[in-house]
Amino acid sequence: MILRMAAEILRAGGLVAFPTETVYGLGANAMNTDAVRTIFEAKGRPAANPLIVHVNGETMVRHVVANWSPRAQLLADRFWPGPLTLVLPKAESVPDIVTAGGQTIAVRTPGHSVALGLIREAGVPLAAPSANRSGELSPTRADHVRAALDGRIDLILDGGPTVNGIESTVLDLTTEPATLLRPGPISIARLKATIGPIQRNALSRGGPLPSPGMLPRHYAPRTPLELHGSRASLEAKAAVLRGQGVHFGTMTLGGPASADAAFVAMSASAETYAERLYGVLHELDAMSLECILIELPSESDEWLAVRDRLSRAAAR
């Protein structure tokens, strides 16, 4: 019943927030220009930042892409439904507002029963960025969506906390070799094992962005956030803040808690760290701290997605 109601809202041009396996998305009918425009208005999102279009498998994706390549088929067979977004040439029928005027489109089939059920019930592809105000922390729970967008959207579907905790991996298949535009839950090693060589994003071309998640500052809490390359650096800054009587939060991979600090011990597993990341930052953001200090994890590929989110959250 609730999915039917949500689908009716979408077909009528409304906005519905829904859970995916990554973060909560804010969905509108991707083929309705006016509906998509309301996404940008609700989020305060820059028009130059394109949207990911969520589809229900190959049949629907062929309606929004101009060329469904063998590489795309191979990756979809391996990773869809799941947290992998593919960038492909867009079909002419897709409104330019979805792709920020670009000639490519970012598409994926989400791996969440509510998201898939909603797309099936609505019968249309859904343009759906994260369900938050632009540039702020992505939502991993329905209450995060409510706090950010209450009164701006028509319905929130509560599917509980998300599983992956960070946004999808984005891979551009319009280049040779394919280009990793945004690291995420699907590692570059798994992608290489499926289609061969992949280059890291080093975009120098002008024009529209090919994917969301590429702005320098993104995924940021309201509380100032500082990154530290070592435990010693973090503890030195923490000592200075304590001396000034300033409250702060630390988020590291472990270590003893300080009586003078709000301390969060994070997992040494990159997957578990990513799953908790936004939830922890939402909690710290609600504590009226002067700043949040974070010890950067390893530079290994395993931690690529986490480091990407942290570096954008800390950008000024």
C-alpha positions, 0 to 999 in steps of 0.5 A: 500500500505505501509503495503504491502511494509513493509511486502515485506521488512520483508519477504525479511529479512529486518527491519521495525519499527512499532507502537504498543499500548505500544512502537514502535517495531523493527520487523523482520521475527522471523523465519529468523535467519539472519533477527533477527541478524540484529535487534541485530546489529541495536540496539547494543543489547546484544545477551543474551537479548531475544526478544518478538515475535509478533503474530496474535492470537492463530493460529500463536502463536501455530507455535512458542510455544511447549505447548499452555496451558489452562492458556495461552488460558484463558489469551489470551481470556481476554487480547489479542490483548493487552499489555500482553506478555506470556512466554511459552515453545518454538517450535523447529522451532524458531531460538535460536537467538530469545530466546537467546538460552533459551527453552522458548519464549515470545509472544504476540498479539499487540493491535494496528491496524498497528501492526496487519495489518503488521503481517497479511500482512507479514504472519510471526511472528515478533520478535520485541524489542523496536525500539531504541538503546539498553538500551536507552529510548524506543520510543513512537513516530516515530521521536524517532525511526528516531533519534535513528535508522535512516540509520540502518533500512529499513522502519518506519511506523508512527502511531502517539504516542503510547497509553500505553507509556511503554512496555507490562506486561510479565508473565511466565507461565512455573512456578507454580504459574505463575511469573510476570517478568516485570510489565506493563499496565496489572496490577498484580491484573487483572492477579490474577483475571483471573488465581489465584496466581502470584509470583513476579520475584525473579529469582535465576536460571542461564542460559538465561534470559526468557524475555526482560526488565530484565537487571539492566540498561534499558530504560535510557536517556543519561542525568544522572537521580536521584531518590528521595524518597521524595519531601524534598530530591528532593528539597534539591538536587535541591537547591544545583544544583541551588547554583552551577549554574547547570541546571537540570530538575525535574519530580514530581507528582506536586508542584510549578514550580521554575524559576531556574529549568526545571519543569514537573508536572506529573499526579497523575494517574499511567496510565497517568504518564506511558503514558507520561513518555518516551515522557517527558524523551525524551524532557528533554534529548534534553535540555542538562541538567546536570541531571534529578531529579525524585520524586519516586511515591507510592510503591503501585501495581498501580505504580509498572510498573512506578517504575520499569522503573524509577529504571532501568533508574537510575541504574548505 
